[in-house]
Amino acid sequence: MRVLPFVVLAMAAALTACASAPERNSALDGARSRHATAQSDPQVATLAPEEMQRASEALRVADVAWNAKEPTTTVDHLAYLASQRVTIAQETASSRAARSVTDGAAAERDKVRLALRTREADAAQQQLVVSQRSEEQKTAELARAEAAAVTEQARTQQSQARVADLESELRALNAKQTDRGMVVTLGDVLFDSGQSRLSSGSALNMAKLADFFKRYPERSATIEGYTDSIGGDDANQLLSERRASAVMTALVSRGVKPDRLSTRAHGSQMPVADNATAAGRQMNRRVEVVIADQQ
């Protein structure tokens, strides 16, 4: 009979501990972890200090939003931007390190050339056959040194282009990082009211999305259609399906392979705003392109 009070006390203690545990945000925690890793990397600290400062500022903005209890979607988006700033800092440091290697390769090439000239002067005093064989060996060494320099230079240019493209994509797509991946929301301005045919004003958005998939051929996406609560469930389900299919068709027509895309219809489920207002219903009439994270 004495066991029951102890069980009650244990359950009360567990509930108190759960209630006192601080809330966490996985996206923000991940951004902090990546920022700490980059900060502790001497190469990043030395070669990309300005980029790391921007990453730190982006993380500070996300922390302020979290402490101010702003919506989770806002905090997730700010944390995603901070994480991308860390990526930019890391890739910038890698690019500059590669450039340093390229400069070193050029110096090594000059050193090889000087050595070749010295060998040529010595070989002139030896037999002609020995001189010819030595010359062939020297030419091969020089070609390898020059090829290495060209390869490193190409890698440097690719790294710099990657950094520029990443920043450009963030601005152009205005994508938000979520647990499902990056989400690009297309509002109902792409469609006439109650219709699933894309309007003429959708061309720019479709072109941006198609260009993204062409730049990142390893990415796939799910196109999800939604409606507001006006109308019957069956009609809304069908309308959301047709709208998602219309977006997929537009992307495929612009060169995106269909096996990288899929559609899903949600009808009036999962609203992002209150259907009681016109503004809320407009926000709920949308198509979301969920770009899967690259593992």
FENWO-V331494 format. One record per run of one state. SS is the DSSP state (H for helix, E for strand, C for the rest). FROM is the first residue (numbers start at 1). LEN is the number of residues. If there is no record, write none. Layout:
BEGIN
SS FROM LEN
SS FROM LEN
END
This chain:
BEGIN
C 1 2
H 3 18
C 21 5
H 26 14
C 40 2
H 42 6
C 48 1
H 49 19
C 68 4
H 72 52
C 124 4
H 128 46
C 174 2
E 176 3
C 179 2
E 181 7
H 188 3
E 191 1
C 192 6
E 198 1
C 199 1
H 200 16
C 216 5
E 221 5
C 226 7
H 233 21
C 254 4
H 258 3
E 261 5
C 266 12
H 278 7
C 285 1
E 286 6
C 292 4
END
